[in-house]
Amino acid sequence: YYKAGKPKQTWATFDAWIEAAPGKAGRYNAVAWFSFKNKFDMRRGLKYGESGLRIDSKAAYLWDTVAELHFVMGDKKAAITSIKKAMAIAPSDGYYKEQLARFSK
């Protein structure tokens, strides 16, 4: 639906997929990441990411996705705050340190 230029159907498909397993934070992350990678309704994608964090606030990967969305939307401060949360959860993961350096430039 996304490639066909049908945003309403795209979101309806995502909503149905999440509703089929509402407790799975990874699904929220997948939708938020899709939004980020495709620059598709990123405000809505951010809401999905934040909803996923309400399910699993210890998901470093979700904090990273939320950070990416904040950063690309121009909210550098929120991106840094979010990536620091990912770093606190997974302090030995060098990727998050690289992300912090990138967001801090």
Secondary structure as a PSIPRED ss2 file (coil, helix, strand):
# PSIPRED VFORMAT (PSIPRED V4.0)

   1 Y C   1.000  0.000  0.000
   2 Y C   1.000  0.000  0.000
   3 K C   1.000  0.000  0.000
   4 A C   1.000  0.000  0.000
   5 G C   1.000  0.000  0.000
   6 K C   1.000  0.000  0.000
   7 P H   0.000  1.000  0.000
   8 K H   0.000  1.000  0.000
   9 Q H   0.000  1.000  0.000
  10 T H   0.000  1.000  0.000
  11 W H   0.000  1.000  0.000
  12 A H   0.000  1.000  0.000
  13 T H   0.000  1.000  0.000
  14 F H   0.000  1.000  0.000
  15 D H   0.000  1.000  0.000
  16 A H   0.000  1.000  0.000
  17 W H   0.000  1.000  0.000
  18 I H   0.000  1.000  0.000
  19 E H   0.000  1.000  0.000
  20 A C   1.000  0.000  0.000
  21 A C   1.000  0.000  0.000
  22 P C   1.000  0.000  0.000
  23 G C   1.000  0.000  0.000
  24 K C   1.000  0.000  0.000
  25 A H   0.000  1.000  0.000
  26 G H   0.000  1.000  0.000
  27 R H   0.000  1.000  0.000
  28 Y H   0.000  1.000  0.000
  29 N H   0.000  1.000  0.000
  30 A H   0.000  1.000  0.000
  31 V H   0.000  1.000  0.000
  32 A H   0.000  1.000  0.000
  33 W H   0.000  1.000  0.000
  34 F H   0.000  1.000  0.000
  35 S H   0.000  1.000  0.000
  36 F H   0.000  1.000  0.000
  37 K H   0.000  1.000  0.000
  38 N H   0.000  1.000  0.000
  39 K C   1.000  0.000  0.000
  40 F C   1.000  0.000  0.000
  41 D C   1.000  0.000  0.000
  42 M H   0.000  1.000  0.000
  43 R H   0.000  1.000  0.000
  44 R H   0.000  1.000  0.000
  45 G H   0.000  1.000  0.000
  46 L H   0.000  1.000  0.000
  47 K H   0.000  1.000  0.000
  48 Y H   0.000  1.000  0.000
  49 G H   0.000  1.000  0.000
  50 E H   0.000  1.000  0.000
  51 S H   0.000  1.000  0.000
  52 G H   0.000  1.000  0.000
  53 L H   0.000  1.000  0.000
  54 R H   0.000  1.000  0.000
  55 I H   0.000  1.000  0.000
  56 D C   1.000  0.000  0.000
  57 S C   1.000  0.000  0.000
  58 K C   1.000  0.000  0.000
  59 A C   1.000  0.000  0.000
  60 A H   0.000  1.000  0.000
  61 Y H   0.000  1.000  0.000
  62 L H   0.000  1.000  0.000
  63 W H   0.000  1.000  0.000
  64 D H   0.000  1.000  0.000
  65 T H   0.000  1.000  0.000
  66 V H   0.000  1.000  0.000
  67 A H   0.000  1.000  0.000
  68 E H   0.000  1.000  0.000
  69 L H   0.000  1.000  0.000
  70 H H   0.000  1.000  0.000
  71 F H   0.000  1.000  0.000
  72 V H   0.000  1.000  0.000
  73 M C   1.000  0.000  0.000
  74 G C   1.000  0.000  0.000
  75 D C   1.000  0.000  0.000
  76 K H   0.000  1.000  0.000
  77 K H   0.000  1.000  0.000
  78 A H   0.000  1.000  0.000
  79 A H   0.000  1.000  0.000
  80 I H   0.000  1.000  0.000
  81 T H   0.000  1.000  0.000
  82 S H   0.000  1.000  0.000
  83 I H   0.000  1.000  0.000
  84 K H   0.000  1.000  0.000
  85 K H   0.000  1.000  0.000
  86 A H   0.000  1.000  0.000
  87 M H   0.000  1.000  0.000
  88 A H   0.000  1.000  0.000
  89 I H   0.000  1.000  0.000
  90 A C   1.000  0.000  0.000
  91 P C   1.000  0.000  0.000
  92 S C   1.000  0.000  0.000
  93 D C   1.000  0.000  0.000
  94 G H   0.000  1.000  0.000
  95 Y H   0.000  1.000  0.000
  96 Y H   0.000  1.000  0.000
  97 K H   0.000  1.000  0.000
  98 E H   0.000  1.000  0.000
  99 Q H   0.000  1.000  0.000
 100 L H   0.000  1.000  0.000
 101 A H   0.000  1.000  0.000
 102 R H   0.000  1.000  0.000
 103 F H   0.000  1.000  0.000
 104 S H   0.000  1.000  0.000
 105 K C   1.000  0.000  0.000
